[in-house]
Amino acid sequence: MNEKKKLTLKDIGRELGISVSTVSRALKEHPDIAQETIKLVKDYAESNNYVPNLLAVNFRKNRTFNIGLIVPELVHHFFSTVISGAISEANNQGYNLMVSQSNDILKDEVLASRAMLNSSVDGLLISISNETHEGKHILEFLEKGKPVVQFDKITEKLPTPKVIVDDKDGASAAVKHLIEEGFTKIAHIRGREDVKNASERCEGYKNALKVAGLENHDYWIKTCIKISEQEGYDFTKELMEGENPPNGIFCITDLVALGSMRYLKENGYAIPKEVGIMGFSNWMLSSVVSPRLSSVEQHGFQMGVESTKLLLEMIKKQDVESIQTVELKTELIVRESSRMSNSEM
């Protein structure tokens, strides 16, 4: 059986007795075309299953209408919400999103970015890996006239726009809350020292202690490498078995905080009566563990939307030189793990 021939603009024009350009503009509802003609063309196209040749359209516009997005982890509550926001905004503007992950490894990030570039994406959204510092592979996009927007985990060494949250203020608010609840000896299980958002959160922690005039010891700061639940467990063990154990712990992420809580519960510590715990990121699990975990909301969906809006605007303007920074505010989410009073806050 012969495959049915695909209907073209020329076919529609011939059947309706109008030019190909009129058919094209009618399908796009061009203001110069009469409403009767638009309806006639659209009705005919729909009844005859007309499918536009997007490849040809995109070729003429020198665009693929695909954008790339690379995150450290796909199976991660925060990044999954960022991806959802990015997909929503991309689809609203007629773009498709190609998603990949770096596994927080530079080598994997380079492979993912080169694959995106070879796929001729029109631009790239990226949250860099913990091992990325120079980002030469990302500069390759700019060299080819394709804009890049960094979000969440960024490096200042790349001349691109950035969409971030106010990590320092969010951390400061979290520690201030612990202090207001009566916790006076507060430790911090932080992220890697060479990662910007981890350093911002650590600075916010230190600032809050300084303003309150509380103890601030280097041995109360523990540094994660993998940002894992097990590191939260192991570092909490070190802190609680030390000579001057804390009565409050602020963790770099909720995952680390869950490890901290696991150690405390296994060893008979009452949360928050004896030790208050605060996370960061507001994972879905935070609201279902017992006790429910206090955290800091990063508004991942909004970050995905704002990052995509910025990238698509640059694509339309053919702009690869913008270096603006968009900073989103965090929100303190107080639950049982840090609240000494019984009343809701």
Salt bridges, closest charged atoms under 4 A:
ASP11 OD1 - ARG14 NH2 2.89
GLU29 OE2 - LYS42 NZ 2.45
ASP32 OD2 - HIS30 ND1 3.75
ASP43 OD2 - LYS39 NZ 2.75
ASP104 OD1 - LYS153 NZ 2.84
ASP108 OD1 - LYS107 NZ 3.43
GLU109 OE2 - HIS137 NE2 2.76
GLU134 OE2 - LYS157 NZ 3.19
GLU140 OE2 - ARG114 NH2 2.64
GLU156 OE2 - LYS196 NZ 3.61
ASP166 OD2 - LYS329 NZ 2.93
ASP167 OD1 - ARG201 NE 2.75
ASP194 OD2 - HIS133 NE2 3.43
ASP194 OD2 - ARG192 NH2 3.17
GLU200 OE2 - LYS196 NZ 3.48
GLU203 OE2 - LYS168 NZ 3.22
GLU215 OE1 - HIS217 NE2 2.72
GLU229 OE2 - ARG262 NE 2.64
GLU238 OE1 - LYS222 NZ 3.24
GLU241 OE1 - LYS237 NZ 3.16
GLU266 OE2 - ARG262 NH1 3.60
GLU313 OE2 - LYS317 NZ 2.98
GLU331 OE1 - HIS299 NE2 3.68
GLU336 OE1 - ARG292 NE 2.90
GLU336 OE2 - ARG339 NH2 3.69
GLU344 OE2 - ARG339 NH2 3.59
